[in-house]
């Protein structure tokens, strides 16, 4: 229910649902379920811009996921922690979380996760004024998005590639990537 409410942008109600889910899983003593519920709550808090609260929730989720051996949940917690740290301007910490996230997705062979982690690493490099480093990761993300036909992800990566090219004063390449992104966004 919380995921549906979050999708409908009924964020207050979604937060209540996820908070209740955390308590239910805690009362049941289900570590993996509690980890997933905390990731869901932390992700929602991140979407609301409540980064410090999200970090608390996601850090708890990370510990629970690690203790229960739930690698996908661990990957999700790490990726969301990385995004929160990026938004808070803690770029070294953000990169550490995102690289750990990427390692998990590689370990379990999750292409979508790898694409997202690579894109997130690229974004951290963009935000920390390292566009050349961003390009390395964004091109890898684009290759995965194109091979898996993830049109939404492809458009996001192309947009970030455009921003990196602008930062590098490569305007014609920026225009090319941004035009491709726009075409995909319009088709979605």
DRENDO-58856 format. One record per residue: residue number from 1; residue in one letter; x, y, z of N, C-alpha, C, O in turn. Coordinates in steps of 0.001 Angstrom, whole numbers, always signed. Layout:
residues N
R  resi  resn      nxx      nyy      nzz     caxx     cayy     cazz      cxx      cyy      czz      oxx      oyy      ozz
R   NUM     A        X        Y        Z        X        Y        Z        X        Y        Z        X        Y        Z
...
end
This chain:
residues 188
R  resi  resn      nxx      nyy      nzz     caxx     cayy     cazz      cxx      cyy      czz      oxx      oyy      ozz
R     1     X     +825    -1198       +0       +0       +0       +0     +866    +1257       +0     +545    +2233     -678
R     2     X    +1973    +1236     +766    +2852    +2397     +830    +3460    +2735     -510    +3595    +3908     -857
R     3     X    +3834    +1700    -1278    +4433    +1932    -2596    +3419    +2579    -3534    +3753    +3505    -4274
R     4     X    +2171    +2088    -3501    +1124    +2663    -4345     +864    +4109    -3941     +748    +4979    -4804
R     5     X     +772    +4374    -2647     +534    +5744    -2189    +1690    +6659    -2574    +1474    +7810    -2950
R     6     X    +2923    +6147    -2479    +4078    +6935    -2892    +4035    +7251    -4371    +4377    +8358    -4787
R     7     X    +3613    +6278    -5168    +3492    +6482    -6610    +2420    +7507    -6939    +2508    +8220    -7939
R     8     X    +1420    +7570    -6094     +341    +8532    -6301     +672    +9887    -5680     -152   +10801    -5701
R     9     X    +1875   +10014    -5129    +2340   +11247    -4495    +1533   +11600    -3253    +1437   +12770    -2881
R    10     X     +956   +10592    -2614     +300   +10762    -1333    +1354   +10400     -285    +1245    +9382     +400
R    11     X    +2365   +11246     -175    +3574   +10893     +558    +3370   +10776    +2067    +3992    +9924    +2702
R    12     X    +2527   +11599    +2645    +2267   +11508    +4081    +1661   +10167    +4453    +2084    +9531    +5418
R    13     X     +668    +9741    +3682      +41    +8440    +3930    +1015    +7301    +3671    +1034    +6314    +4407
R    14     X    +1821    +7436    +2629    +2815    +6408    +2324    +3805    +6278    +3469    +4181    +5171    +3854
R    15     X    +4227    +7419    +4012    +5171    +7390    +5137    +4562    +6667    +6336    +5245    +5891    +7005
R    16     X    +3286    +6915    +6609    +2603    +6220    +7703    +2576    +4718    +7459    +2811    +3940    +8384
R    17     X    +2293    +4300    +6237    +2244    +2872    +5898    +3609    +2219    +6086    +3714    +1143    +6673
R    18     X    +4661    +2879    +5581    +5996    +2301    +5700    +6460    +2259    +7153    +7124    +1309    +7569
R    19     X    +6113    +3283    +7921    +6467    +3291    +9345    +5758    +2143   +10066    +6351    +1472   +10910
R    20     X    +4499    +1926    +9729    +3753     +805   +10323    +4365     -524    +9900    +4458    -1448   +10708
R    21     X    +4781     -629    +8649    +5392    -1872    +8159    +6682    -2171    +8907    +6944    -3324    +9251
R    22     X    +7488    -1151    +9163    +8725    -1348    +9930    +8384    -1941   +11296    +9019    -2898   +11738
R    23     X    +7384    -1370   +11959    +7000    -1855   +13300    +6480    -3293   +13245    +6787    -4098   +14125
R    24     X    +5709    -3611   +12233    +5176    -4975   +12098    +6315    -5970   +11927    +6349    -6994   +12609
R    25     X    +7262    -5676   +11008    +8387    -6591   +10789    +9258    -6705   +12031    +9769    -7782   +12340
R    26     X    +9427    -5590   +12748   +10199    -5640   +13999    +9511    -6555   +15015   +10160    -7381   +15657
R    27     X    +8195    -6400   +15152    +7434    -7221   +16108    +7460    -8698   +15735    +7429    -9562   +16612
R    28     X    +7516    -8989   +14438    +7593   -10376   +13991    +9000   -10952   +14126    +9198   -12165   +14060
R    29     X    +9972   -10061   +14315   +11360   -10513   +14412   +11948   -10922   +13077   +12906   -11694   +13030
R    30     X   +11383   -10413   +11990   +11842   -10754   +10639   +12866    -9707   +10187   +12499    -8607    +9774
R    31     X   +14126   -10054   +10269   +15205    -9116    +9962   +15173    -8682    +8505   +15291    -7491    +8218
R    32     X   +15017    -9616    +7587   +14995    -9279    +6161   +13794    -8392    +5826   +13932    -7417    +5087
R    33     X   +12634    -8718    +6358   +11436    -7904    +6130   +11592    -6503    +6700   +11167    -5520    +6093
R    34     X   +12203    -6427    +7864   +12441    -5130    +8495   +13425    -4309    +7666   +13272    -3094    +7535
R    35     X   +14430    -4972    +7109   +15399    -4279    +6252   +14694    -3697    +5033   +14907    -2534    +4691
R    36     X   +13862    -4489    +4381   +13142    -4021    +3195   +12204    -2868    +3541   +12128    -1882    +2808
R    37     X   +11495    -2994    +4655   +10584    -1924    +5072   +11350     -631    +5352   +10877     +456    +5023
R    38     X   +12531     -749    +5958   +13342     +443    +6217   +13878    +1051    +4925   +13974    +2273    +4816
R    39     X   +14228     +214    +3941   +14653     +753    +2639   +13493    +1515    +2002   +13683    +2612    +1477
R    40     X   +12294     +936    +2045   +11135    +1615    +1464   +10869    +2951    +2149   +10611    +3955    +1485
R    41     X   +10932    +2959    +3470   +10714    +4196    +4214   +11827    +5201    +3924   +11555    +6380    +3695
R    42     X   +13067    +4742    +3932   +14185    +5638    +3649   +14129    +6222    +2251   +14455    +7392    +2048
R    43     X   +13718    +5411    +1287   +13595    +5883      -96   +12517    +6965     -191   +12694    +7972     -877
R    44     X   +11414    +6747     +498   +10346    +7741     +510   +10826    +9038    +1166   +10570   +10126     +650
R    45     X   +11514    +8926    +2290   +12039   +10119    +2964   +13014   +10866    +2051   +13023   +12096    +2017
R    46     X   +13831   +10116    +1316   +14761   +10722     +348   +13977   +11495     -709   +14333   +12623    -1050
R    47     X   +12916   +10890    -1222   +12085   +11559    -2239   +11495   +12856    -1713   +11271   +13796    -2475
R    48     X   +11242   +12909     -397   +10672   +14103     +220   +11744   +15138     +566   +11423   +16223    +1052
R    49     X   +13004   +14813     +322   +14089   +15734     +655   +14487   +15699    +2119   +15221   +16571    +2585
R    50     X   +14010   +14698    +2850   +14353   +14540    +4274   +15589   +13647    +4371   +15524   +12519    +4860
R    51     X   +16716   +14178    +3895   +17915   +13360    +3716   +18502   +12835    +5022   +18953   +11691    +5074
R    52     X   +18504   +13638    +6066   +19067   +13166    +7334   +18221   +12035    +7924   +18755   +11042    +8419
R    53     X   +16901   +12196    +7866   +16016   +11128    +8336   +16181    +9878    +7480   +16198    +8761    +7997
R    54     X   +16303   +10071    +6176   +16482    +8944    +5260   +17777    +8202    +5573   +17805    +6971    +5576
R    55     X   +18850    +8950    +5836   +20132    +8315    +6150   +20005    +7444    +7398   +20537    +6334    +7433
R    56     X   +19317    +7928    +8402   +19122    +7131    +9626   +18399    +5832    +9314   +18810    +4758    +9754
R    57     X   +17335    +5938    +8560   +16522    +4778    +8199   +17303    +3805    +7316   +17273    +2594    +7535
R    58     X   +17992    +4340    +6331   +18729    +3496    +5389   +19955    +2850    +6030   +20340    +1743    +5653
R    59     X   +20565    +3532    +6991   +21691    +2943    +7721   +21211    +1745    +8528   +21883     +715    +8593
R    60     X   +20043    +1892    +9141   +19442     +766    +9869   +19146     -382    +8899   +19424    -1543    +9199
R    61     X   +18582      -49    +7735   +18268    -1062    +6726   +19527    -1781    +6273   +19522    -2999    +6097
R    62     X   +20601    -1034    +6085   +21858    -1623    +5639   +22371    -2657    +6640   +22769    -3755    +6252
R    63     X   +22362    -2311    +7917   +22799    -3258    +8944   +21935    -4508    +8982   +22443    -5623    +9096
R    64     X   +20623    -4313    +8885   +19696    -5448    +8895   +19876    -6328    +7658   +19854    -7555    +7753
R    65     X   +20053    -5692    +6498   +20226    -6454    +5255   +21509    -7275    +5316   +21536    -8432    +4898
R    66     X   +22566    -6669    +5837   +23829    -7394    +5945   +23720    -8562    +6919   +24260    -9639    +6668
R    67     X   +23022    -8346    +8027   +22912    -9437    +9012   +22020   -10569    +8527   +22156   -11704    +8982
R    68     X   +21108   -10270    +7605   +20212   -11312    +7088   +20691   -11876    +5752   +20107   -12830    +5239
R    69     X   +21753   -11292    +5186   +22272   -11778    +3913   +21417   -11427    +2711   +21496   -12093    +1679
R    70     X   +20603   -10394    +2830   +19711    -9979    +1742   +20455    -9008     +824   +20366    -7791     +986
R    71     X   +21192    -9566     -144   +22031    -8731    -1011   +21252    -7681    -1814   +21698    -6535    -1878
R    72     X   +20117    -8016    -2424   +19402    -6959    -3156   +18972    -5803    -2248   +19022    -4642    -2653
R    73     X   +18556    -6119    -1035   +18163    -5068      -93   +19379    -4262     +330   +19296    -3043     +479
R    74     X   +20503    -4931     +524   +21745    -4235     +847   +22124    -3288     -288   +22496    -2140      -46
R    75     X   +22031    -3767    -1515   +22336    -2918    -2667   +21433    -1701    -2734   +21895     -591    -2997
R    76     X   +20145    -1911    -2495   +19191     -799    -2523   +19496     +210    -1417   +19429    +1418    -1643
R    77     X   +19832     -281     -225   +20165     +615     +879   +21411    +1430     +554   +21443    +2641     +771
R    78     X   +22437     +762      +34   +23681    +1455     -312   +23454    +2520    -1384   +23955    +3638    -1269
R    79     X   +22709    +2176    -2412   +22444    +3136    -3481   +21694    +4362    -2987   +22027    +5492    -3343
R    80     X   +20678    +4128    -2164   +19908    +5252    -1619   +20727    +6076     -635   +20608    +7301     -597
R    81     X   +21562    +5406     +164   +22469    +6148    +1050   +23416    +7019     +239   +23682    +8165     +602
R    82     X   +23924    +6472     -861   +24805    +7244    -1725   +24126    +8476    -2292   +24720    +9553    -2343
R    83     X   +22887    +8318    -2716   +22149    +9452    -3259   +21909   +10505    -2184   +22045   +11700    -2447
R    84     X   +21556   +10078     -989   +21357   +11036     +111   +22649   +11798     +405   +22635   +13020     +556
R    85     X   +23762   +11073     +485   +25035   +11735     +778   +25416   +12698     -348   +25982   +13760      -89
R    86     X   +25113   +12335    -1581   +25350   +13237    -2708   +24561   +14522    -2516   +25106   +15617    -2656
R    87     X   +23277   +14390    -2195   +22424   +15574    -2015   +22885   +16425     -831   +22686   +17640     -822
R    88     X   +23497   +15792     +160   +24009   +16519    +1324   +25397   +17108    +1073   +25941   +17804    +1931
R    89     X   +25973   +16830     -102   +27280   +17376     -446   +28452   +16569      +91   +29592   +17032      +53
R    90     X   +28187   +15378     +585   +29238   +14494    +1108   +29675   +13550       -9   +29334   +12367       -3
R    91     X   +30428   +14081     -961   +30706   +13366    -2195   +31577   +12126    -2004   +31338   +11106    -2651
R    92     X   +32568   +12192    -1141   +33420   +11011     -922   +32599    +9868     -337   +32743    +8718     -751
R    93     X   +31738   +10187     +624   +30879    +9165    +1220   +29887    +8637     +182   +29619    +7437     +123
R    94     X   +29351    +9539     -627   +28406    +9132    -1669   +29066    +8152    -2634   +28475    +7131    -2987
R    95     X   +30282    +8459    -3056   +30991    +7562    -3973   +31278    +6217    -3328   +31181    +5179    -3982
R    96     X   +31626    +6231    -2065   +31893    +4976    -1360   +30651    +4080    -1348   +30732    +2886    -1636
R    97     X   +29511    +4668    -1012   +28261    +3898    -1002   +27902    +3408    -2405   +27514    +2254    -2584
R    98     X   +28034    +4293    -3400   +27640    +3907    -4755   +28551    +2822    -5327   +28081    +1931    -6033
R    99     X   +29843    +2888    -5031   +30745    +1833    -5515   +30441     +498    -4825   +30505     -556    -5457
R   100     X   +30112     +543    -3541   +29732     -691    -2836   +28432    -1249    -3412   +28277    -2463    -3551
R   101     X   +27515     -367    -3740   +26253     -766    -4374   +26532    -1434    -5716   +25993    -2500    -6013
R   102     X   +27375     -801    -6520   +27733    -1348    -7825   +28352    -2734    -7693   +28058    -3621    -8494
R   103     X   +29200    -2929    -6701   +29842    -4235    -6490   +28793    -5314    -6218   +28922    -6442    -6694
R   104     X   +27767    -4971    -5462   +26706    -5950    -5172   +25942    -6289    -6447   +25700    -7461    -6736
R   105     X   +25561    -5267    -7210   +24800    -5541    -8439   +25625    -6371    -9409   +25088    -7232   -10105
R   106     X   +26921    -6119    -9458   +27781    -6947   -10308   +27838    -8379    -9794   +27786    -9331   -10572
R   107     X   +27944    -8522    -8484   +28032    -9850    -7875   +26810   -10704    -8180   +26928   -11898    -8455
R   108     X   +25629   -10081    -8129   +24411   -10871    -8346   +23909   -10791    -9793   +22898   -11403   -10137
R   109     X   +24616   -10040   -10632   +24260    -9985   -12052   +23022    -9175   -12371   +22317    -9488   -13330
R   110     X   +22740    -8151   -11601   +21555    -7326   -11823   +21917    -6153   -12745   +22519    -5174   -12306
R   111     X   +21548    -6263   -14008   +21897    -5247   -15002   +21255    -3893   -14705   +21908    -2857   -14827
R   112     X   +19981    -3898   -14317   +19306    -2632   -14002   +19985    -1942   -12823   +20186     -727   -12832
R   113     X   +20334    -2729   -11816   +21032    -2170   -10656   +22381    -1595   -11041   +22762     -522   -10575
R   114     X   +23115    -2320   -11903   +24421    -1827   -12364   +24260     -508   -13117   +25031     +429   -12914
R   115     X   +23265     -444   -13975   +23019     +779   -14741   +22743    +1952   -13800   +23321    +3027   -13955
R   116     X   +21870    +1742   -12841   +21517    +2809   -11903   +22716    +3230   -11068   +22946    +4424   -10875
R   117     X   +23482    +2266   -10571   +24654    +2599    -9759   +25676    +3387   -10576   +26225    +4378   -10094
R   118     X   +25933    +2953   -11806   +26876    +3676   -12656   +26388    +5093   -12940   +27176    +6039   -12941
R   119     X   +25094    +5234   -13179   +24529    +6557   -13404   +24659    +7418   -12148   +24999    +8598   -12229
R   120     X   +24389    +6822   -10993   +24500    +7567    -9738   +25938    +7997    -9467   +26175    +9105    -8986
R   121     X   +26898    +7126    -9773   +28309    +7497    -9617   +28620    +8672   -10542   +29287    +9624   -10137
R   122     X   +28139    +8604   -11773   +28328    +9709   -12704   +27742   +11007   -12177   +28351   +12067   -12315
R   123     X   +26555   +10929   -11570   +25926   +12130   -11010   +26755   +12711    -9873   +26903   +13930    -9775
R   124     X   +27296   +11852    -9013   +28134   +12353    -7913   +29340   +13093    -8484   +29697   +14171    -8008
R   125     X   +29963   +12510    -9503   +31104   +13186   -10122   +30685   +14510   -10754   +31433   +15485   -10687
R   126     X   +29507   +14562   -11363   +29021   +15830   -11915   +28831   +16866   -10813   +29266   +18010   -10941
R   127     X   +28179   +16455    -9732   +27910   +17387    -8636   +29185   +17851    -7943   +29230   +18946    -7382
R   128     X   +30214   +17022    -7983   +31489   +17391    -7345   +32467   +18003    -8358   +33672   +18069    -8111
R   129     X   +31935   +18443    -9487   +32701   +19172   -10510   +33836   +18344   -11102   +34943   +18842   -11307
R   130     X   +33544   +17071   -11374   +34505   +16172   -12008   +33846   +15520   -13225   +33643   +14306   -13255
R   131     X   +33515   +16342   -14232   +32755   +15814   -15374   +33493   +14751   -16186   +32855   +13858   -16744
R   132     X   +34805   +14826   -16263   +35536   +13800   -17017   +35386   +12432   -16355   +35243   +11419   -17039
R   133     X   +35421   +12407   -15018   +35202   +11146   -14295   +33762   +10672   -14469   +33493    +9473   -14542
R   134     X   +32850   +11627   -14533   +31434   +11276   -14734   +31239   +10540   -16058   +30497    +9561   -16131
R   135     X   +31910   +11021   -17098   +31734   +10422   -18424   +32053    +8935   -18440   +31336    +8154   -19065
R   136     X   +33116    +8540   -17763   +33532    +7132   -17744   +32379    +6247   -17277   +32103    +5209   -17878
R   137     X   +31719    +6657   -16218   +30636    +5853   -15638   +29337    +5998   -16419   +28582    +5037   -16564
R   138     X   +29082    +7190   -16917   +27844    +7406   -17672   +27847    +6636   -18983   +26810    +6109   -19389
R   139     X   +28994    +6560   -19653   +29041    +5778   -20900   +28784    +4295   -20615   +28121    +3619   -21402
R   140     X   +29305    +3790   -19498   +29029    +2392   -19125   +27537    +2202   -18837   +26941    +1203   -19239
R   141     X   +26945    +3171   -18138   +25509    +3096   -17834   +24688    +3127   -19117   +23703    +2401   -19248
R   142     X   +25097    +3971   -20063   +24367    +4071   -21331   +24421    +2752   -22093   +23420    +2320   -22663
R   143     X   +25567    +2126   -22103   +25705     +836   -22790   +24734     -194   -22211   +24097     -939   -22957
R   144     X   +24624     -233   -20896   +23697    -1177   -20254   +22252     -801   -20573   +21450    -1665   -20928
R   145     X   +21917     +479   -20450   +20535     +918   -20705   +20114     +593   -22132   +18987     +159   -22370
R   146     X   +21018     +803   -23076   +20688     +492   -24470   +20528    -1014   -24679   +19658    -1452   -25432
R   147     X   +21369    -1803   -24010   +21300    -3257   -24212   +20091    -3889   -23535   +19614    -4934   -23977
R   148     X   +19592    -3275   -22473   +18428    -3825   -21759   +17124    -3143   -22163   +16053    -3486   -21663
R   149     X   +17225    -2177   -23073   +16064    -1440   -23564   +15353     -679   -22449   +14134     -517   -22474
R   150     X   +16122     -221   -21479   +15572     +602   -20406   +15488    +2045   -20879   +16403    +2837   -20656
R   151     X   +14389    +2377   -21531   +14252    +3700   -22161   +14289    +4837   -21143   +14900    +5874   -21401
R   152     X   +13652    +4659   -20003   +13672    +5695   -18973   +15099    +5915   -18484   +15556    +7052   -18372
R   153     X   +15800    +4819   -18195   +17182    +4909   -17732   +18078    +5514   -18805   +18959    +6322   -18511
R   154     X   +17841    +5110   -20060   +18624    +5646   -21165   +18464    +7165   -21255   +19443    +7888   -21437
R   155     X   +17230    +7640   -21127   +16985    +9087   -21184   +17669    +9809   -20026   +18220   +10896   -20201
R   156     X   +17631    +9205   -18858   +18294    +9827   -17710   +19803    +9895   -17920   +20423   +10921   -17640
R   157     X   +20393    +8815   -18407   +21837    +8780   -18640   +22209    +9792   -19722   +23184   +10529   -19569
R   158     X   +21452    +9833   -20801   +21733   +10792   -21876   +21666   +12233   -21370   +22476   +13072   -21764
R   159     X   +20709   +12511   -20504   +20609   +13848   -19910   +21864   +14168   -19107   +22419   +15261   -19223
R   160     X   +22312   +13215   -18291   +23526   +13428   -17508   +24758   +13566   -18403   +25650   +14364   -18117
R   161     X   +24805   +12788   -19486   +25911   +12938   -20441   +25905   +14345   -21049   +26959   +14953   -21233
R   162     X   +24731   +14844   -21352   +24627   +16215   -21858   +25158   +17229   -20867   +25872   +18158   -21242
R   163     X   +24809   +17049   -19593   +25294   +17967   -18553   +26810   +17880   -18407   +27479   +18894   -18212
R   164     X   +27345   +16675   -18502   +28803   +16505   -18409   +29492   +17201   -19572   +30527   +17842   -19392
R   165     X   +28924   +17077   -20759   +29516   +17716   -21930   +29461   +19236   -21811   +30399   +19925   -22209
R   166     X   +28378   +19752   -21272   +28287   +21201   -21037   +29391   +21635   -20075   +30056   +22646   -20304
R   167     X   +29585   +20871   -19001   +30620   +21204   -18020   +32013   +21162   -18632   +32919   +21858   -18177
R   168     X   +32179   +20342   -19667   +33472   +20232   -20347   +33569   +21176   -21557   +34535   +21111   -22318
R   169     X   +32570   +22049   -21732   +32503   +23003   -22853   +32486   +22302   -24205   +33023   +22817   -25185
R   170     X   +31873   +21138   -24252   +31733   +20386   -25502   +30265   +20489   -25932   +29503   +19525   -25853
R   171     X   +29901   +21679   -26386   +28493   +22000   -26601   +27831   +21203   -27710   +26661   +20845   -27583
R   172     X   +28541   +20914   -28792   +27880   +20159   -29862   +27565   +18736   -29399   +26518   +18188   -29745
R   173     X   +28466   +18136   -28619   +28187   +16802   -28069   +27069   +16870   -27039   +26229   +15973   -26966
R   174     X   +27063   +17934   -26246   +25992   +18119   -25262   +24650   +18191   -25978   +23687   +17544   -25565
R   175     X   +24586   +18968   -27039   +23348   +19105   -27810   +22890   +17747   -28334   +21706   +17418   -28270
R   176     X   +23840   +16958   -28855   +23521   +15631   -29387   +22878   +14750   -28303   +21820   +14163   -28527
R   177     X   +23518   +14661   -27138   +22994   +13806   -26063   +21661   +14316   -25531   +20747   +13531   -25279
R   178     X   +21552   +15620   -25362   +20307   +16180   -24831   +19161   +16036   -25830   +18017   +15821   -25431
R   179     X   +19458   +16152   -27119   +18427   +15960   -28140   +17934   +14509   -28145   +16735   +14252   -28254
R   180     X   +18871   +13569   -28025   +18479   +12148   -27952   +17623   +11898   -26716   +16625   +11181   -26783
R   181     X   +18016   +12494   -25578   +17246   +12326   -24335   +15843   +12884   -24505   +14860   +12260   -24106
R   182     X   +15762   +14062   -25100   +14454   +14697   -25307   +13547   +13823   -26172   +12357   +13687   -25887
R   183     X   +14102   +13239   -27217   +13308   +12365   -28086   +12739   +11184   -27310   +11581   +10808   -27492
R   184     X   +13567   +10602   -26440   +13091    +9472   -25640   +12042    +9928   -24648   +11000    +9288   -24508
R   185     X   +12308   +11046   -23946   +11330   +11539   -22966    +9977   +11794   -23632    +8931   +11482   -23062
R   186     X   +10004   +12352   -24820    +8745   +12648   -25525    +8006   +11387   -25910    +6776   +11381   -25964
R   187     X    +8747   +10301   -26182    +8121    +9048   -26586    +7593    +8246   -25394    +6753    +7361   -25563
R   188     X    +8082    +8552   -24197    +7650    +7763   -23024    +6270    +8139   -22546    +5775    +7566   -21575
end
